[in-house]
Amino acid sequence: MASCAHAHPADLVKRLSGAEEERRRFSVASAASAWNRRDFEYHENLAERARRENAAPMALCFAVHPQLPAAEGREESAGEFRGIIGESLALLESLAAEGRLRAIGETGFDLYNAAFRSTEGIQEELFACHLETARRRDLPLVLHIRRAMHRVFAHAGILRKLPAVVFHSYSGTAGEGEALLRRGINAYFSFGAVITTNHREAMRACAVLPLDHLLTETDAPYQPRRGAAFSRWADIPATLRAMAALRAGPEPVNPEALEAAIDENWRRVFG
């Protein structure tokens, strides 16, 4: 069984009508992220069907994405958008209380450009809500972090109390990852197509961070391999091959053993 630590199946099916059939064909256990009721219920139906048919599992995640406050082309007024976010946060609390979530995510900070930086205060409010729910419900947290690792370290005291913290498409340095682990945070570092496209910092981190804290992902459909229009479940084998090559020393890394180790990490986080 392969595993994907982060994906958006409700968005992938808009690009690939046979997405769930592909997931089953490659036997990919996946964590599925949603921020609204419609997408969550779609994922929940997929997860229930997988349970009934003994297929690769789908772990349900929910959170308000940190990019949403800066979304372009939004038709709602600021007040209406606040209402929508409030509804999503209320749904998050309800889902967590009912035991319907395996993790809270993706949440975090995106300070990549001026538009995102202008909403940093709102991102902080959202992150505080997600972090508090994760702490109270003892749930893992899935993080979206771009140019904001300093914000993660500022919350290290609470993050170390969580069962796991998954860094989706890890963008920090190897040293920052090691520092998170030294601070007692049960951090997992997830890598996707970027390690196949010459992203040097991600490749260095993937090469040296501890194997028992690594994950693979597709971020489907949002992290395509070079030349592809979107990412999909079928990308996982290429990511595993790239990871094996990066971690090879004097002796090559056995791809099957690597996949088994990554899958065990996925089960530890998402159950």
C-alpha positions as CSV (number, residue, x, y, z in Angstrom):
1,M,0.0,0.0,0.0
2,A,1.3,3.5,-0.9
3,S,0.3,6.6,1.1
4,C,-0.5,10.2,0.5
5,A,-0.4,12.6,3.5
6,H,-2.3,15.4,1.8
7,A,-4.7,15.7,-1.1
8,H,-8.0,17.3,-2.2
9,P,-10.1,14.6,-3.8
10,A,-13.2,16.8,-4.3
11,D,-11.0,19.1,-6.4
12,L,-9.1,16.3,-8.1
13,V,-12.3,14.7,-9.4
14,K,-13.1,17.9,-11.3
15,R,-9.9,17.3,-13.3
16,L,-9.9,13.4,-13.4
17,S,-13.3,11.8,-13.4
18,G,-11.9,8.4,-12.6
19,A,-9.8,9.7,-9.7
20,E,-11.2,7.3,-7.0
21,E,-10.7,4.3,-9.3
22,E,-7.1,5.4,-9.8
23,R,-6.6,5.7,-6.1
24,R,-7.8,2.1,-5.6
25,R,-5.8,0.8,-8.5
26,F,-2.6,2.2,-6.9
27,S,-3.9,1.3,-3.5
28,V,-3.1,4.7,-2.0
29,A,-4.1,5.5,1.5
30,S,-4.8,9.2,1.6
31,A,-5.5,12.1,4.0
32,A,-8.2,14.2,2.4
33,S,-8.5,17.9,3.2
34,A,-11.6,20.1,3.1
35,W,-12.7,23.5,4.3
36,N,-16.5,23.4,3.6
37,R,-19.3,21.0,4.2
38,R,-19.8,20.0,0.5
39,D,-16.2,18.8,0.1
40,F,-16.1,17.2,3.5
41,E,-19.2,15.2,2.8
42,Y,-17.9,14.1,-0.6
43,H,-14.7,12.8,1.2
44,E,-16.7,11.2,3.9
45,N,-18.7,9.2,1.3
46,L,-15.5,8.1,-0.3
47,A,-14.1,7.0,3.0
48,E,-17.2,5.1,3.9
49,R,-17.2,3.3,0.6
50,A,-13.5,2.4,1.0
51,R,-14.3,0.9,4.5
52,R,-17.2,-1.1,3.2
53,E,-15.2,-2.5,0.3
54,N,-11.9,-3.0,2.3
55,A,-10.1,-0.6,-0.1
56,A,-7.2,1.7,0.8
57,P,-8.4,4.1,3.6
58,M,-9.1,7.8,3.4
59,A,-8.5,9.8,6.5
60,L,-10.7,12.9,6.9
61,C,-9.2,16.3,7.6
62,F,-10.9,19.7,7.9
63,A,-9.7,23.3,8.4
64,V,-10.0,26.8,6.9
65,H,-7.0,27.2,4.5
66,P,-4.8,30.2,5.3
67,Q,-5.0,31.4,1.7
68,L,-8.7,31.9,1.8
69,P,-8.8,35.3,3.4
70,A,-6.9,36.7,0.4
71,A,-8.7,34.7,-2.3
72,E,-9.1,36.8,-5.5
73,G,-12.4,37.2,-7.2
74,R,-14.5,36.5,-4.1
75,E,-18.1,37.6,-4.6
76,E,-19.0,37.9,-0.9
77,S,-18.6,41.1,1.1
78,A,-16.1,41.1,4.0
79,G,-18.9,40.6,6.4
80,E,-20.4,37.7,4.4
81,F,-17.0,36.1,4.1
82,R,-16.5,36.3,7.9
83,G,-19.9,34.6,8.2
84,I,-18.8,31.8,5.9
85,I,-15.5,31.3,7.9
86,G,-17.5,31.3,11.1
87,E,-19.7,28.5,9.7
88,S,-16.6,26.5,8.8
89,L,-15.1,26.9,12.2
90,A,-18.4,25.8,13.8
91,L,-18.4,22.8,11.5
92,L,-14.8,22.0,12.5
93,E,-15.7,22.0,16.1
94,S,-18.8,19.8,15.5
95,L,-16.8,17.3,13.4
96,A,-14.0,17.0,15.9
97,A,-16.5,16.6,18.8
98,E,-18.3,13.8,16.9
99,G,-15.1,11.9,16.2
100,R,-15.4,12.3,12.4
101,L,-11.9,13.7,11.9
102,R,-8.5,12.0,11.8
103,A,-6.7,15.4,11.7
104,I,-7.2,19.1,11.5
105,G,-5.8,20.7,8.4
106,E,-4.7,22.2,6.4
107,T,-4.1,25.3,8.5
108,G,-1.1,27.5,9.1
109,F,0.4,30.6,7.5
110,D,1.1,31.7,4.0
111,L,3.3,34.8,3.7
112,Y,4.5,34.2,0.2
113,N,3.4,37.5,-1.3
114,A,2.0,40.9,-0.4
115,A,-1.6,39.8,-0.8
116,F,-1.2,36.9,1.6
117,R,0.9,39.0,4.1
118,S,-1.9,41.6,4.2
119,T,-4.1,38.9,5.9
120,E,-1.5,37.7,8.4
121,G,-3.7,38.9,11.3
122,I,-6.7,36.9,10.1
123,Q,-4.4,33.9,9.5
124,E,-3.3,34.1,13.1
125,E,-6.9,34.1,14.3
126,L,-7.7,31.1,12.2
127,F,-4.6,29.3,13.3
128,A,-5.3,29.9,17.0
129,C,-8.8,28.4,16.6
130,H,-7.5,25.3,14.8
131,L,-4.6,24.8,17.3
132,E,-7.0,25.1,20.3
133,T,-9.4,22.5,18.8
134,A,-6.5,20.1,18.0
135,R,-5.2,20.4,21.5
136,R,-8.6,19.9,23.2
137,R,-9.5,17.0,20.9
138,D,-6.0,15.4,20.8
139,L,-5.9,15.5,17.0
140,P,-2.9,15.8,14.7
141,L,-2.5,19.1,12.8
142,V,-1.7,19.4,9.1
143,L,0.2,22.6,8.3
144,H,0.5,24.7,5.2
145,I,3.5,26.9,5.8
146,R,5.1,29.3,3.2
147,R,7.8,31.7,4.3
148,A,6.5,31.5,7.8
149,M,8.5,29.0,9.7
150,H,9.1,31.7,12.4
151,R,5.4,31.6,13.1
152,V,5.6,27.8,13.7
153,F,8.5,28.1,16.2
154,A,6.5,30.8,18.1
155,H,3.8,28.2,18.8
156,A,6.3,25.3,19.6
157,G,5.1,25.1,23.3
158,I,1.5,24.1,22.2
159,L,2.6,22.1,19.1
160,R,4.6,19.7,21.2
161,K,1.4,18.7,23.1
162,L,-0.2,17.4,19.9
163,P,0.0,13.8,18.8
164,A,1.5,14.8,15.5
165,V,2.2,17.8,13.3
166,V,2.4,17.2,9.6
167,F,4.2,19.7,7.5
168,H,2.4,19.4,4.1
169,S,4.8,20.0,1.2
170,Y,7.6,20.8,3.7
171,S,9.3,24.1,2.7
172,G,11.6,24.6,5.6
173,T,15.3,23.7,5.8
174,A,16.7,20.5,7.1
175,G,18.1,22.4,10.1
176,E,14.7,23.8,10.9
177,G,13.2,20.3,10.7
178,E,15.8,18.9,13.1
179,A,15.2,21.9,15.4
180,L,11.4,21.2,15.6
181,L,12.2,17.6,16.6
182,R,14.7,18.7,19.2
183,R,12.0,20.9,20.7
184,G,9.8,17.9,21.3
185,I,7.4,18.4,18.4
186,N,6.3,15.1,16.9
187,A,6.8,16.6,13.4
188,Y,6.3,14.7,10.1
189,F,7.7,16.2,6.9
190,S,5.7,15.5,3.8
191,F,7.2,15.7,0.3
192,G,5.6,15.5,-3.2
193,A,6.5,16.5,-6.7
194,V,8.9,19.2,-5.6
195,I,11.6,16.6,-4.9
196,T,11.4,15.5,-8.5
197,T,11.6,19.0,-10.0
198,N,15.0,20.2,-8.6
199,H,13.7,22.1,-5.5
200,R,17.1,22.1,-3.8
201,E,16.0,23.0,-0.3
202,A,13.3,20.3,-0.2
203,M,15.6,17.8,-1.7
204,R,18.3,18.4,1.0
205,A,15.7,18.2,3.8
206,C,14.2,15.0,2.3
207,A,17.7,13.4,2.1
208,V,18.6,13.9,5.8
209,L,15.6,14.2,8.0
210,P,14.8,11.0,10.0
211,L,13.0,8.3,8.0
212,D,10.5,7.7,10.8
213,H,9.3,11.3,10.3
214,L,8.9,11.4,6.5
215,L,5.7,11.2,4.5
216,T,4.8,11.3,0.8
217,E,2.0,13.3,-0.8
218,T,0.4,14.4,-4.0
219,D,-1.5,17.5,-2.9
220,A,-3.7,16.4,-5.8
221,P,-4.5,18.2,-8.0
222,Y,-2.3,21.2,-6.9
223,Q,1.3,20.0,-7.1
224,P,1.9,18.6,-10.6
225,R,5.1,17.0,-11.8
226,R,7.0,18.8,-14.5
227,G,5.0,18.8,-17.7
228,A,1.7,17.7,-16.1
229,A,-1.4,19.7,-15.8
230,F,-2.3,18.5,-12.3
231,S,-1.1,16.0,-9.7
232,R,-2.8,12.6,-9.2
233,W,-2.6,9.4,-7.2
234,A,-0.4,7.8,-9.9
235,D,2.4,10.3,-9.0
236,I,3.3,8.6,-5.7
237,P,5.6,5.9,-7.2
238,A,7.7,8.7,-8.8
239,T,7.9,10.5,-5.5
240,L,9.1,7.4,-3.7
241,R,11.7,6.7,-6.4
242,A,13.0,10.3,-6.0
243,M,13.0,9.9,-2.2
244,A,15.0,6.7,-2.5
245,A,17.6,8.3,-4.7
246,L,18.0,11.3,-2.4
247,R,18.5,9.1,0.7
248,A,20.9,6.6,-1.0
249,G,24.4,6.5,0.5
250,P,27.1,4.0,-0.3
251,E,24.3,1.4,-0.6
252,P,21.1,2.0,-2.5
253,V,17.8,2.4,-0.6
254,N,15.4,-0.5,-1.1
255,P,12.3,1.1,-2.6
256,E,9.9,-1.4,-1.1
257,A,11.4,-1.0,2.3
258,L,11.1,2.8,2.0
259,E,7.5,2.6,0.9
260,A,6.7,0.3,3.9
261,A,8.4,2.7,6.3
262,I,6.5,5.7,4.9
263,D,3.2,3.8,5.0
264,E,3.8,3.0,8.7
265,N,4.4,6.7,9.4
266,W,1.1,7.5,7.7
267,R,-0.7,5.0,9.9
268,R,0.9,6.4,13.0
269,V,-0.4,9.9,12.2
270,F,-3.8,9.1,10.6
271,G,-4.7,5.8,12.2
